[in-house]
Amino acid sequence: MENLDAVLKKHKLTKDEYENILNILGREPNLLEIGIFSSMWSEHCSYKSSKKYLNGFPTKAPWVIQGPGENAGVIDVGDGMAAVFKMESHNHPSFIEPYQGAATGVGGILRDVFTMGARPVANMNSLRFGNVTNNDDISRHQRFLVRGVVAGIGGYGNCMGVPTIGGETFFDESYNGNILVNAFTLGLAKSDEIFYGRAEGIGNPVVYVGSKTGRDGLGGGCYGER
């Protein structure tokens, strides 16, 4: 492959990761395969830089039905019921397009919760914005972001009939360059009727359903990690 260093830099892969790809495939990957590995091994999908911190949290207990590794976490709350929950950041998409970025952040975790077999019942959020108090371009843009993000979070939740019951918002100039938008969804399900996303068994068919890849390309989903 021509100019391998440039290709790896563009796809945010290290030399060690490329060597791992060679070992997995037993050959040199083509450009499409590099794009797939780049997306799947991104921070957005694999938590490769934050996993060591996430591993410090307790995830096993008699009441934990499902810990890390599925679409959402599941906790037994008694009487045959389970709490299903998910939290996700959608920072950079909300900085680029505040309404749609925040709305799709909420939509993503609503999807993850109800695909586990739960009914979403509540949303929450944790937001960080830059300075909104000055009469300059930065503060005007931050106020625009605040309005868009709040409208996007509320709009998507309201369309789905899921109320936003609480949240927190802080302002500091350190967020002028990139805001933080974290969304949380809680759902309820019967503890013996949880649906899992991991398929097992050789020979099962794979069915791909959805629209064509958008103009943002294979790595489009990774914007959320910035």
HELIX and SHEET records of a PDB file:
HELIX    1   1 LEU A    4  LYS A   10  1                                   7    
HELIX    2   2 LYS A   15  LEU A   25  1                                  11    
HELIX    3   3 LEU A   31  MET A   40  1                                  10    
HELIX    4   4 GLU A   43  SER A   46  1                                   4    
HELIX    5   5 LYS A   51  LEU A   54  1                                   4    
HELIX    6   6 ASN A   91  ILE A   96  1                                   6    
HELIX    7   7 PRO A   98  PHE A  114  1                                  17    
HELIX    8   8 ASP A  137  CYS A  159  1                                  23    
HELIX    9   9 GLU A  173  TYR A  175  5                                   3    
HELIX   10  10 GLY A  220  GLU A  225  5                                   6    
SHEET    1   A 6 VAL A  64  GLN A  66  0                                        
SHEET    2   A 6 GLY A  73  GLY A  78 -1                                        
SHEET    3   A 6 MET A  81  SER A  89 -1                                        
SHEET    4   A 6 LEU A 180  LYS A 190 -1                                        
SHEET    5   A 6 ARG A 119  PHE A 129 -1                                        
SHEET    6   A 6 THR A 164  PHE A 171  1                                        
END                                                                             
